[in-house]
Each structure stands twice: as structure tokens, then as C-alpha cells.
């Protein structure tokens, strides 16, 4: 089974990297760009075909390591192979 994990900075948390990218894009003439938020994208191959087990394990991985839940939100998608 494949898990796709998306981690983003919470809306109420300042994203200095996003601000830097926004400023760079504006300086390059891309003035139509509004707010930029930077995140992380991960693909995990899991050695299970049980969706409930995979969901529980990926949620635990996110809570313990992949996301800093104080300042980041996460979501994930599971696809069987």
C-alpha cells in the first residue's frame, strides 16, 4: 500500500520561507502571486494491504515524527497496489 503525506504550516503560524518565496516571485515579475505557504510531501510504501492498519500506522508516524503538530497540519491518502 502507498501512503502520500502532506504536511503544511498551520494557517495561524508565520511561514517565513513562504514569505521569502513570495518576495522572490514578486521580484521576478510574478505579481499575481498572493500568499505562499511551504509544506512537505512524502511518499511511503507500506508492507500491508490492510487499509485500517495502514491508516493507524501512518497517523502515528505523522504524530510522532513526520509533522510537528504544534505548528503543522497533516493529511494523507492511502492507495492499494
C-alpha positions in Angstrom: 0.0 0.0 0.0 1.2 3.5 -0.8 0.7 6.5 1.6 1.0 10.0 0.4 1.5 12.5 3.2 1.1 16.3 3.0 2.4 18.5 5.9 1.7 22.2 5.9 2.3 25.1 8.3 -0.9 25.9 10.2 -2.8 28.9 9.0 -2.2 30.9 12.2 1.6 30.3 12.1 4.0 32.6 10.4 5.7 31.0 7.4 9.0 32.9 6.7 10.0 30.5 4.0 6.7 31.1 2.2 7.2 34.9 2.6 10.7 34.6 1.1 9.4 32.7 -1.9 6.6 35.2 -2.4 9.0 38.1 -2.3 11.3 36.3 -4.8 8.4 35.6 -7.2 7.3 39.2 -7.0 10.8 40.4 -7.7 10.8 38.2 -10.8 7.6 39.9 -12.1 5.1 37.3 -10.9 3.0 40.0 -9.1 -0.2 37.9 -9.3 1.1 35.5 -6.7 -0.6 36.1 -3.3 0.3 34.3 -0.1 2.7 31.4 -0.4 2.8 28.6 2.1 5.6 26.0 2.1 5.0 22.4 3.0 6.3 18.9 2.8 5.3 16.0 0.5 6.2 12.4 1.3 5.5 9.0 -0.3 5.7 5.9 1.9 5.4 2.3 0.7 3.9 0.2 3.4 4.1 -3.6 3.6 0.4 -4.1 4.3 -2.8 -4.4 2.3 -5.0 -3.7 5.4 -6.3 -0.1 5.0 -7.2 0.2 8.7 -3.8 -0.9 9.8 -2.1 1.4 7.3 -4.3 4.4 8.4 -3.5 3.8 12.0 0.3 3.4 11.4 0.6 6.5 9.1 -1.4 8.6 11.6 1.0 7.5 14.3 4.1 8.2 12.1 2.7 11.7 11.4 2.0 12.4 15.1 5.4 11.1 16.3 7.8 12.2 13.6 6.6 13.5 10.2 4.7 16.5 11.4 5.3 18.9 14.3 1.6 19.1 15.3 2.1 22.2 17.4 2.7 24.3 14.2 1.9 21.9 11.3 -1.2 20.2 10.0 -1.1 17.0 8.0 -3.3 14.9 5.8 -2.6 11.7 4.0 -4.0 9.5 1.3 -3.8 5.7 1.0 -3.8 3.7 -2.3 -3.7 0.0 -2.6 -1.3 -1.5 -5.0 
